[in-house]
């Protein structure tokens, strides 16, 4: 076997390896494969650009170019292992964040989905049929092709007939010249067959809709339905200054980029609206609109209280059980630990739905017990205070096992010498906990508690499955629930019963991001202090 010097593909480093047929084939196919990948990447960028997204096409071009540079050049060798992570961070973290923040400065909503140009084009495409010139039609087979026969409603003369038509779906049909047809003898090369039934017309509907029929007097007829062709007149006329004139009454509608509508000087608006940049309008609305600010501030306060009380109660209960189960004299410790861990082992959504049934006012077991003992059946889902209490009970139930496990591990790290010295000094168990256990646990536990606070700050699943944010506030501009937290409130604004106000929801989401980012910074600071 002959040894030859071969280069490592894409690197330029050389090694002496057997020049096998497989390696030679790999060298021959390397650059064609690279060229094919580059061609595919450029085609992808072209498709994005052709869809009207020039900015995203530029971003994709930069990202793909960086990838080819890193993996095909010698100078980019050090980045080969970092590039996937950096690219993933840009695509899946930075891009959604920037895009969401950008939407927060617009009026983007279900009534303002399109841009101004597309709304103008949509209005200019609207038309009305000229009712007194509408013609009925019938479709007849003519060999492998078809002919259209048109005449006024009621079968009156005159009649017109089309040349043979292929009626291929998806093919752009040309203008079709109609010729007069004698009522007794149509100008056909073969006898006219019976009109096609309605199911056949439906099958050829898309192809018929593309036809433009032209009468001898040059009147253009357009498809109006399964039985009619007729001339149309546009509802709107474009003006040189960008405004639109409504042909029915001559009213002029100008684009108002503050409201996102075409509207007249008198204030009449024309739907649909268009997406427009409104600056800090959504953020101003959160702060200065009294009807919106009231529920928003209440929901924000409840979000903080909900997260803080959950962490506080779960920490107290979890630490108590951890200390209790750390007592070596307790029998069946393993059994107790397993039972207390079960709420964490069961999937959260199952536990939430079980609790939703338990707290049912009429049929729930909790109210059955309370009714038997005290004669009361609380309205857990109708009373705001009780609904919030229920949320805290369920969330603490789901969260304390996590804290218990953490504290159990931290307790094992406390030197036993400290408790022995405390016992010699005659200290009580409470003193041991306050002077030894709590100070040594809370320091390493603090960053994890901050993380738990941030998690509960965005605990959407609990709210959505248990109360759905209800009961609602009364007399508010946007539907808002008294048990909503910011993330569930944002979801309702964006996707539920608030008109799909994506711009406002994006602004609130951006606010949530900065709040959670601040908590993350605090977490990093606490982690750094815990390591010292």
Secondary structure, 3 states (H helix, E strand, C coil): CCEEEEECCCCCCEEEEECCHHHHHHHHHHHHHHHHHHHHHHHHHHHHHHCCCHHHHHHHHHHHHHHHHHHHCCCCHHHHHHHHHHHHHHHHHHHHHHHHHHHCCECCECCECECHHHHHHHHHHCEEECHHHCEEEEEEEECCEEEEEEEECCCCCCEEECCCECCCCCCCCCEEECEEECCCCCCCCCCCCCECCHHHHHHCHHHHHCCEEECCCCCEEEECCCCEEECEEECEEECCCCCEEECCCCCEEEEECCCCEEECCCCCEECCCECCECCCHHHHHHHHCHHHHHHHHHHHHHHHHHHHHHHHHHHHHHHHHHHHHCCCCCCCHHHHHHHHHHHHHCCHHHHHHHHHHHCCCCCCHHHHHHHHHHCCCCCCCCCHHHHHHHHHHHHHHHHHHHHHHHHHHHHHCCCHHHHHHHHHCCCCHHHHHHHHHHHHHHHHHHHHHHHHHHHHHCCHHHHHHHCCCCCECCCCCCCCECCCCHHHHHHHHHHCCCCCCHHHHHHHHHHHHHHHHHHHHHHHHHHHHHHC
